[in-house]
Amino acid sequence: MPTSLRRIGLVNFGPYRGHQDVRLDGAKPIVVVHGANMSGKTSLFNAIRWALYGTVKDRIGQDIRRKHLVNKEAAKRGDWKMSVTLAMQQNGTEYELTRAIQPRGPGEPSVDSDFDEKIFLQRDGFHVDARPSEINQLLPERIARFFLFDGEQLDEYERLLADKDEQAATIRDSIEDILGVPALSNAIADLRINHREAARRQQNLARKDQAAKVFATIAANLDREIEEIEADIRDLQKQREDLQYRQSQLAERLRLTAAIESEMDRLDLIRAQLTQLDLEQQDLSEERRARLVDAWKDLVVPRLSARLHDVQQSLERNADTARKAAELRTRLRQLTRIREEGNCPVCGSSLDRGNRRWSEEVSSLEAELRAVPDAVGDQAESLQSVRRLTSVRGTGAPEAIRHIERRLLEIRTARADLTLKREEIEERLRDHADDEIARSRREYDEITKEIGVLEETIKARVLEMAEKHAAAAANRQKISKFGGPELERLNREVAAYDQLIAVFQAAISQLRDRLRSTVEHDATTIFRQLTTDKSYRGLRISPTYALTIVDADGDDVPVRAAGAEQIVALSLIGALNKNAVRRGPIVMDTPFGRLDPTHRENILKFVPTMADQVTLLVHAGEVDRGRDLASVRTKIEREYSIVKKSSNESEIVVLE
């Protein structure tokens, strides 16, 4: 039977001054707590986490100091005592956990060490040792993300879904957590310690055997190298954790300034567009100047065409005149030859050279020939004119210039619009430290690259360690061939540890892979229930634990909107929670921020199936009490409202 929350008692925690109680149990699964932003919803959420695990983190992942958890109005009055009590039930047994702090001495406390912290745990009314292990039996911290999460954690899941490598590791670790695999992993760690100790005793004994001594030395060297690699891996992992912590801080800072950064990105884009327009304007102006150099040709081409037509007609007339002159000369030469020879060229008879008709005809031809103009000079001049006129051709410059002018007008209009937008954004950003945001972005990108390098280095070192382990195992096999009763016993002990470690590792792998298909099936069922697009086939968790939406054709959907990411994240969390070895109460802080009404309705209908007990912390912008809760009204046990009395004080009241 899962653990259930019955009651939360608050004394001076966050905005809740004095003593306030919130009951969460009942016959119906849902309790809704309404509250405006900054009224105290997240403080109520944090109170549960603090009572269980003693830590509260802010939005960038840093621990909140104890003095900042105490109600400010109470602190002003000198009351620095603060406590949270959780009444719970598990398997019919009643538990009451109280975590309380108070100052060690007089005066205002400053740092955490100025407070005394006490933890009290009762089981069925009797005090028991409030050890973390005992508390983790109720609600294990390792799997707290599956029953205690807020909108920011959903964002974290969404980022994991977009980062395949990080996603695979997180989902794999989550599956191990819900399986209870950490217990098996701890067993492997213990086996390795015992194995290492047995191997050292084996090596020490083997050194006494002259034949086995060389293998014992090799074994010792390999063990030392393995320890060095393990230490190096731990150091690299610590570096990675530190960088990831800083990365999360920067990510939160960038998220909080996302609107400003978006404006900065728009400003950078506008500036780039203005620069591009300036360059295009400059290029077009240069092209226009170049076009104008030959534009005169396009202006005179029509006149030149008319002149060319006249010249061509003159050439034709000159050609006719030349032909006529040639014909006249030919006839004149023939008559002159006939008269000189005195014979008819046809019949050969003698002709009368003194006949006056010959002279008259020759004189007539000569006069006609003299009347023909001299076409040779005109022909040469006309041909030269044709060559000159045909050398001048149109360049299309006027049309090109008109196109350039139109584009320059468009550029001037666009520049005026972009300049106005630039000035408006610059005015909005005038009081913001855009340089600091830019530095944060650069640092975030640099850290992300460093984490990638560390990941690759860790992978290489892990591979190197595996090779060393294989070499050490092969060397131990050689040592096992040497005799002596004590050495033989140690050989069997080392071999047994080797086999046990292999069995446990194989068991973890098989369990994880077996549950992967179960988680995939349950996540698909939840996703299809939540999404409004029923054409999706579901979700797929690949053998490498990459999570994707599957469309109707069975193909992965490469791009998802923010709302879809949130649905996928909730589907995954729901599936993992369903398969957890210990199911607990679900507490959800602002989970509906980016969802449309239909998706909100689907999630609200799904919520009662996630667990036997669900507490929703919502604000009016997410959930309309009358409209959105109508579909689950029969599932709601009670509703509360957080009433903000002042900037430092809120009160939780029951809604009728």
C-alpha atoms as one frame of an Amber mdcrd trajectory, in Angstrom:
protein
   0.000   0.000   0.000   1.482   3.409  -0.923   2.334   6.150   1.500  -0.318
   8.874   1.853  -0.121  12.390   3.282  -2.786  13.100   5.876  -1.880  16.557
   7.152   0.702  19.335   6.887   1.297  21.517   9.936   3.197  24.769   9.384
   4.713  27.051  12.022   6.384  30.239  10.714   7.395  28.568   7.441   7.752
  30.993   4.549   4.734  33.312   4.335   2.762  31.242   6.864   3.080  33.044
  10.218   2.002  31.210  13.327   0.400  27.761  13.151  -1.564  26.632  10.098
  -2.874  23.173   9.144  -3.763  21.704   5.767  -5.571  18.359   5.563  -4.859
  16.319   2.438  -6.551  12.966   3.125 -10.070  11.874   2.345 -12.206   9.486
   0.347 -11.583  11.361  -2.921  -8.149  11.511  -4.538  -7.725  15.227  -5.377
  -7.017  18.254  -3.201  -6.671  21.608  -4.974  -4.848  24.587  -3.492  -5.539
  27.859  -5.328  -3.211  30.822  -4.999  -1.988  33.799  -6.943   1.628  34.115
  -7.951   3.898  35.054  -5.010   1.190  34.043  -2.521   2.847  30.926  -1.141
   2.050  27.893  -3.330   5.694  27.010  -3.857   6.396  27.594  -0.152   3.759
  24.966   0.694   5.421  22.647  -1.814   8.855  23.384  -0.318   7.573  22.754
   3.201   6.865  19.121   2.310  10.307  18.673   0.802  12.032  20.391   3.731
  10.219  18.282   6.338  11.218  15.091   4.532  14.773  15.824   3.435  15.900
  18.989   5.248  16.734  21.015   2.147  14.939  23.539  -0.031  16.405  24.775
  -3.300  15.658  27.995  -5.127  14.919  28.300  -8.818  18.583  28.081  -9.780
  19.241  24.989  -7.668  20.942  26.630  -4.696  20.047  25.691  -1.131  17.929
  28.342   0.575  19.441  29.378   3.913  17.433  28.562   7.019  16.989  32.204
   8.056  15.261  32.859   4.736  12.773  30.047   5.365  11.490  31.658   8.581
   8.476  33.949   8.243   9.708  37.554   8.063   6.903  39.017  10.208   7.595
  36.477  12.959  11.345  37.151  12.714  10.737  40.898  13.101   9.016  40.092
  16.405  12.013  38.020  17.509  10.332  34.647  16.898  12.830  32.594  14.891
  11.309  29.191  15.659  10.060  27.340  12.613   8.742  23.816  12.030   6.849
  21.605   9.596   4.914  18.496  10.592   3.824  15.803   8.145   1.257  13.240
   9.229   1.485  10.173   6.966   0.144   6.664   6.705   1.770   3.567   5.244
   0.380   0.032   5.311  -2.086   1.018   8.017   0.673   2.468  10.229   0.446
   6.112  11.274   3.579   8.270  11.130   4.171  11.850  12.201   7.375  13.554
  11.147   8.368  16.947  12.552  11.419  18.936  11.507  12.051  22.093  13.559
  14.745  24.752  13.923  15.418  27.411  16.538  18.329  29.779  17.217  21.270
  28.436  19.234  21.581  31.611  21.232  20.293  35.174  21.624  20.368  37.654
  18.783  19.462  37.354  15.143  20.807  34.180  13.475  22.818  34.704  10.316
  24.139  31.418   8.945  22.692  27.916   9.068  24.994  26.915  11.919  23.302
  29.567  14.103  20.259  27.252  14.246  19.653  23.981  16.054  17.701  21.478
  13.957  15.677  18.696  15.523  13.784  15.859  13.854  11.038  13.864  15.565
   9.367  10.758  14.153   6.454   8.920  15.705   5.105   5.542  14.630   1.597
   4.820  15.894   2.162   7.385  18.641   5.566   6.062  19.771   8.827   7.883
  19.163  11.301   6.109  16.868  14.754   7.016  15.619  14.314   9.658  12.887
  17.199   8.473  10.766  17.229   9.376   7.036  17.008   5.663   6.222  13.801
   5.416   8.249  12.309   8.460   6.532  13.321   7.099   3.135  11.244   4.030
   3.866   8.220   6.332   3.707   9.077   8.515   0.717  12.516   7.727  -0.750
  14.428  10.830  -1.786  15.959   9.116  -4.827  12.546   8.745  -6.445  11.031
  11.937  -5.012  10.881  13.433  -8.502   8.091  10.983  -9.390   5.725  12.116
  -6.664   6.931  15.592  -5.724   7.550  17.873  -8.680   6.691  21.318 -10.015
   6.601  23.179 -13.284  10.330  23.766 -13.171  10.933  20.047 -12.934   8.736
  19.584 -15.965  10.975  22.085 -17.749  13.932  19.981 -16.656  12.343  16.887
 -18.160  11.614  18.803 -21.357  15.286  19.767 -21.629  16.229  16.132 -21.102
  13.856  15.086 -23.875  15.669  17.480 -26.231  19.143  16.278 -25.203  19.496
  12.699 -26.346  22.679  11.835 -24.425  21.635  13.458 -21.166  18.116  12.166
 -21.668  19.258   8.569 -22.076  21.348   8.656 -18.899  18.578  10.300 -16.868
  15.841   7.936 -18.039  18.106   4.948 -17.467  18.932   6.174 -13.948  15.256
   6.866 -13.304  14.317   3.348 -14.347  16.987   1.988 -12.023  15.621   4.141
  -9.210  12.036   2.990  -9.600  13.224  -0.621  -9.844  15.041  -0.355  -6.571
  18.270  -1.017  -8.470  20.327   1.208  -6.122  20.206  -1.647  -3.625  21.728
  -3.947  -6.244  24.253  -1.261  -7.189  25.259  -0.921  -3.535  25.632  -4.686
  -3.370  27.961  -4.557  -6.382  29.993  -1.816  -4.690  30.330  -3.989  -1.568
  31.283  -6.997  -3.683  33.981  -4.947  -5.424  35.446  -3.941  -2.062  35.542
  -7.566  -0.922  36.856  -8.640  -4.312  39.672  -6.119  -4.166  40.648  -7.206
  -0.667  40.633 -10.889  -1.658  42.685 -10.108  -4.784  45.305  -8.312  -2.665
  45.582 -11.291  -0.351  45.855 -13.492  -3.423  48.662 -11.315  -4.806  50.550
 -11.245  -1.498  50.415 -15.027  -1.264  51.339 -15.471  -4.939  54.496 -13.370
  -4.408  55.792 -16.159  -2.183  55.618 -18.560  -5.115  58.573 -17.921  -7.370
  56.669 -18.993 -10.487  53.610 -16.891  -9.702  55.556 -13.866  -8.492  55.689
 -12.132 -11.862  51.905 -12.425 -12.281  51.352 -11.141  -8.755  53.460  -8.074
  -9.572  51.469  -7.478 -12.770  48.226  -7.887 -10.818  49.336  -5.357  -8.211
  50.287  -2.872 -10.925  46.939  -3.335 -12.675  45.023  -2.863  -9.413  46.962
   0.315  -8.718  46.245   1.603 -12.230  42.558   0.742 -11.827  42.424   2.664
  -8.532  44.112   5.644 -10.183  41.617   5.556 -13.061  38.703   5.268 -10.607
  40.029   8.259  -8.675  40.446  10.153 -11.932  36.874   9.292 -12.968  35.539
  10.455  -9.601  37.444  13.719 -10.006  36.131  14.159 -13.547  32.598  13.398
 -12.385  32.962  15.942  -9.598  34.142  18.517 -12.135  31.172  17.642 -14.322
  28.753  17.971 -11.396  30.211  21.362 -10.495  29.893  22.531 -14.090  26.371
  21.140 -14.370  25.426  22.999 -11.202  26.829  26.219 -12.618  25.122  25.438
 -15.921  21.777  25.042 -14.138  22.310  28.386 -12.386  23.054  30.087 -15.685
  20.145  28.317 -17.383  17.786  29.598 -14.719  19.223  33.102 -14.977  18.808
  33.003 -18.740  15.310  31.607 -18.379  14.343  34.425 -16.046  15.738  36.928
 -18.531  14.399  35.053 -21.548  12.151  37.940 -22.531  15.070  40.371 -22.365
  17.310  37.977 -24.252  14.592  37.485 -26.852  14.491  41.275 -27.282  18.277
  41.297 -27.559  18.135  38.575 -30.200  15.524  40.606 -32.090  17.744  43.671
 -31.787  20.749  41.743 -33.120  18.628  40.452 -35.995  17.337  43.938 -36.826
  20.855  45.347 -36.737  22.028  42.567 -39.036  19.113  43.256 -41.388  19.937
  46.971 -41.434  23.567  46.183 -42.214  22.467  43.875 -45.027  20.161  46.548
 -46.428  22.967  49.128 -46.278  25.270  46.801 -48.196  22.569  46.080 -50.779
  21.852  49.804 -51.109  25.541  50.481 -51.678  25.798  47.714 -54.297  22.683
  48.937 -56.119  23.949  52.536 -56.132  27.228  51.354 -57.672  25.346  49.300
 -60.269  23.139  52.294 -61.086  26.208  54.485 -61.673  27.715  51.818 -63.921
  24.474  51.493 -65.874  24.257  55.262 -66.401  27.627  55.229 -68.231  26.059
  53.358 -71.185  22.476  54.548 -70.758  22.929  57.136 -73.596  23.123  54.255
 -76.055  19.596  53.163 -75.229  18.448  56.804 -75.701  19.950  57.226 -79.232
  19.287  53.728 -80.542  15.802  54.674 -81.930  17.273  57.605 -83.930  20.225
  55.541 -85.036  17.858  52.876 -86.275  16.093  55.416 -88.521  19.442  56.701
 -89.845  20.591  53.149 -90.468  17.443  52.537 -92.490  18.172  55.624 -94.646
  21.779  54.571 -95.182  20.731  51.061 -96.118  18.260  52.476 -98.684  21.038
  54.728-100.062  23.253  51.655-100.382  20.536  49.910-102.342  20.165  52.969
-104.673  23.926  53.158-105.161  23.981  49.481-105.989  21.308  50.032-108.706
  23.269  52.983-110.122  26.468  50.952-110.184  24.724  48.122-112.027  23.286
  50.570-114.609  26.720  52.171-115.182  28.276  48.735-115.632  25.661  47.785
-118.217  26.215  51.037-120.161  29.994  50.541-120.201  29.549  46.999-121.398
  27.332  48.096-124.351  29.696  50.979-125.152  32.693  48.600-125.277  30.808
  46.178-127.511  29.775  48.903-130.025  33.255  50.367-130.051  34.810  46.908
-130.746  32.279  46.133-133.507  32.946  49.473-135.241  36.704  49.000-135.016
  36.617  45.446-136.355  34.061  46.296-139.123  32.355  42.883-139.005  28.989
  41.795-137.590  29.558  39.561-134.544  26.503  37.487-135.554  26.741  36.908
-139.325  30.341  38.063-140.009  29.362  40.417-142.819  31.211  43.722-143.319
  29.772  46.832-141.800  29.883  50.426-142.974  32.092  52.169-140.475  31.131
  55.543-141.795  27.466  55.008-141.066  26.251  57.888-138.958  24.039  55.616
-136.876  27.099  54.086-135.190  28.378  57.446-134.083  25.013  58.579-132.839
  24.480  55.418-130.782  27.983  55.604-129.286  27.502  59.301-128.469  24.145
  58.501-126.852  25.681  55.760-124.648  28.563  58.005-123.647  26.149  60.818
-122.721  23.977  58.411-120.716  27.062  57.076-118.934  28.177  60.590-118.065
  24.754  61.269-116.567  25.072  58.353-114.104  26.275  59.642-110.622  29.569
  58.462-109.134  28.228  55.714-106.715  31.632  54.416-105.664  32.365  57.254
-103.237  28.809  57.255-101.901  28.946  53.467-101.457  32.134  53.623 -99.374
  30.774  56.403 -97.220  27.482  54.561 -96.682  29.260  51.316 -95.728  31.334
  53.193 -93.152  28.132  54.742 -91.747  26.547  51.279 -91.470  29.554  50.002
 -89.527  29.365  52.933 -87.142  25.605  52.724 -86.661  25.507  48.939 -86.107
  28.296  49.192 -83.492  25.936  51.084 -81.162  23.515  48.631 -79.457  21.013
  48.993 -76.586  22.193  47.754 -73.123  18.803  47.485 -71.363  20.024  50.138
 -68.943  16.733  52.069 -68.620  14.753  48.996 -67.504  17.562  47.910 -65.185
  17.768  51.407 -63.696  13.991  51.468 -63.182  14.252  48.118 -61.337  17.125
  49.454 -59.221  15.149  52.563 -58.346  12.162  50.471 -57.254  14.392  48.291
 -55.059  16.117  51.347 -53.558  12.697  52.741 -52.637  11.795  49.411 -50.983
  15.095  49.475 -49.068  14.492  53.025 -47.835  11.023  52.013 -46.609  12.309
  48.847 -44.927  15.188  50.746 -43.300  12.787  53.319 -41.870  10.594  50.556
 -40.393  13.535  48.594 -38.976  15.154  51.728 -37.579  11.951  52.554 -35.709
  11.781  49.015 -34.289  15.459  49.162 -33.311  14.960  52.416 -31.436  11.896
  51.033 -29.621  13.784  47.901 -28.478  16.854  49.920 -27.480  14.593  52.101
 -25.354  13.082  49.034 -23.634  16.544  47.574 -23.021  18.092  50.836 -21.866
  17.915  49.915 -18.170  18.915  46.263 -18.587  22.425  44.887 -18.327  22.492
  43.346 -21.775  26.255  42.831 -21.521  25.743  40.707 -18.411  23.109  38.591
 -20.147  25.409  38.167 -23.126  28.226  37.121 -20.796  25.924  34.611 -19.116
  25.009  33.185 -22.506  28.661  32.923 -23.539  29.551  31.321 -20.204  26.637
  28.903 -20.562  27.804  27.894 -24.053  31.410  27.518 -22.874  30.368  25.400
 -19.883  28.202  23.243 -22.118  31.239  22.588 -24.328  33.384  21.825 -21.263
  30.777  19.349 -20.014  30.836  17.676 -23.424  34.628  17.362 -23.282  34.426
  15.937 -19.749  31.775  13.445 -20.866  34.025  12.211 -23.648  37.006  12.023
 -21.275  34.966  10.077 -18.717  33.817   7.653 -21.425  37.413   7.134 -22.529
  38.593   6.549 -18.945  35.719   4.131 -18.275  36.674   2.206 -21.408  40.301
   2.200 -20.304  39.265   0.925 -16.861  37.236  -1.866 -18.459  40.312  -2.902
 -20.413  42.369  -2.882 -17.208  39.718  -4.981 -15.441  39.814  -7.469 -18.319
  43.614  -7.627 -18.125  43.459  -8.048 -14.353  40.919 -10.878 -14.695  43.136
 -12.615 -17.246  46.122 -12.214 -14.941  44.176 -13.598 -11.952  43.320 -16.584
 -14.129  47.037 -17.187 -14.601  47.671 -16.927 -10.861  44.895 -19.442 -10.214
  46.938 -22.111 -11.996  49.532 -22.091  -9.251  49.103 -24.388  -6.290  49.089
 -24.414  -2.560  45.959 -24.977  -0.448  45.712 -21.376   0.769  46.304 -19.893
  -2.694  43.752 -22.268  -4.196  41.190 -21.125  -1.595  41.903 -17.476  -2.415
  41.702 -18.253  -6.121  38.231 -19.707  -5.603  37.202 -16.705  -3.474  38.359
 -14.197  -6.103  36.651 -16.190  -8.854  33.440 -16.274  -6.822  33.470 -12.500
  -6.435  34.089 -12.131 -10.185  31.084 -14.312 -10.924  28.851 -12.596  -8.374
  29.672  -9.143  -9.765  28.936 -10.368 -13.294  25.637 -11.899 -12.161  24.539
  -8.698 -10.396  25.510  -6.555 -13.389  23.623  -8.822 -15.777  20.608  -8.780
 -13.450  20.554  -4.976 -13.374  20.810  -4.794 -17.163  18.065  -7.348 -17.699
  15.746  -5.726 -15.180  16.283  -2.285 -16.670  15.729  -3.456 -20.231  12.680
  -5.487 -19.236  11.081  -2.510 -17.549  11.958  -0.223 -20.452   9.235  -1.796
 -22.573   6.782  -1.533 -19.669   7.563   2.152 -19.153   7.274   2.737 -22.910
   3.866   1.033 -22.998   2.540   2.950 -19.991   3.955   6.268 -21.232   2.295
   5.674 -24.626  -1.046   4.934 -22.954  -0.829   8.121 -20.895   0.354  10.215
 -23.854  -2.534   9.090 -26.054  -4.906   9.896 -23.214  -3.447  13.394 -22.738
  -2.786  14.584 -26.287  -5.514  16.121 -28.412  -3.874  14.832 -31.617  -5.051
  11.231 -31.782  -3.100  10.576 -34.985   0.044   9.994 -32.924   0.758   6.331
 -32.334   2.481   6.973 -29.015   5.969   7.227 -27.515   9.069   5.180 -28.119
  11.970   4.562 -25.730  14.824   3.200 -27.814  17.402   0.672 -26.556  19.629
   3.701 -25.889  16.780   5.286 -23.882  16.080   8.115 -26.313  12.441   9.216
 -25.979  10.471  10.292 -29.060   6.887  10.768 -30.231   5.802   8.270 -32.904
   3.481   9.438 -35.676   0.766   7.437 -37.457   3.337   5.956 -39.880   5.553
   4.743 -37.062   8.189   7.431 -37.673   9.783   9.620 -35.031   8.502  13.199
 -34.824  11.673  15.338 -35.033  10.250  18.665 -33.744   7.819  19.213 -30.880
   6.146  22.372 -29.622   6.522  23.468 -25.993   3.041  22.183 -25.143   3.829
  18.797 -26.686   7.065  18.605 -24.681   5.083  19.154 -21.491   2.651  16.370
 -22.406   5.575  14.031 -23.150   7.220  14.945 -19.845   4.039  14.273 -17.871
   3.552  10.986 -19.715   7.055   9.858 -18.795   6.702  10.914 -15.161   3.322
   9.225 -14.933   4.691   5.987 -16.355   7.701   5.985 -14.068   5.535   6.786
 -11.052   3.175   3.950 -11.958   6.040   1.449 -12.006   7.819   2.708  -8.870
   8.548   0.087  -6.216   7.046   2.486  -3.698   4.191   4.652  -4.871   3.606
   7.867  -3.047   1.280  10.860  -3.050   1.561  13.197  -6.009   2.129  16.897
  -5.303   2.124  19.039  -8.457   3.046  22.728  -8.408   1.834  24.775 -11.453
   1.878  21.976 -14.059  -0.476  23.575 -16.600   1.334  26.789 -17.506   1.601
  26.356 -21.298  -1.389  24.131 -22.011  -4.570  25.003 -23.840  -7.970  24.304
 -22.195  -8.428  20.933 -23.938  -5.042  19.644 -22.798  -5.718  20.956 -19.278
  -8.971  19.044 -19.221  -7.241  15.863 -20.397  -4.555  16.168 -17.730  -7.077
  16.886 -14.982  -8.988  13.754 -15.969  -5.726  11.804 -15.941  -4.478  13.128
 -12.593  -6.681  10.891 -10.390  -5.189   7.808 -12.073  -1.604   8.813 -11.314
  -1.881   8.020  -7.617  -4.346   7.408  -4.822  -3.723  10.941  -3.618  -2.964
  14.030  -5.710  -2.479  17.606  -4.499  -2.563  20.346  -7.149  -1.094  23.788
  -6.448  -2.498  26.078  -9.128  -3.101  29.746  -9.908  -6.036  31.351 -11.713
  -4.067  31.751 -14.926  -3.702  27.979 -15.132  -7.001  26.635 -13.834 -10.396
  28.285 -13.773 -12.225  26.826 -10.795 -15.647  26.880 -12.395 -14.696  25.860
 -15.921 -11.645  23.588 -15.720 -12.488  21.698 -12.532 -16.019  20.842 -13.597
 -14.926  17.611 -15.273 -13.218  16.303 -12.097 -15.494  17.861  -9.487 -16.587
  14.429  -8.220 -12.927  13.487  -7.638 -12.064  16.546  -5.495 -11.986  16.012
  -1.710 -11.520  19.669  -0.818 -10.176  22.978  -2.068  -8.067  25.601  -0.346
  -7.261  29.178  -1.176  -4.057  30.947  -0.202  -5.059  34.451   0.865  -2.239
  36.984   0.744  -2.617  39.233   3.790   0.573  41.240   3.214   3.828  41.017
   1.316   5.226  38.713   4.047   2.175  36.837   5.244  -0.423  34.475   3.768
  -3.214  32.367   5.192  -4.616  29.068   3.933  -8.418  28.893   4.066 -10.896
  26.194   3.043 -13.082  26.963   0.041 -16.712  25.950   0.318
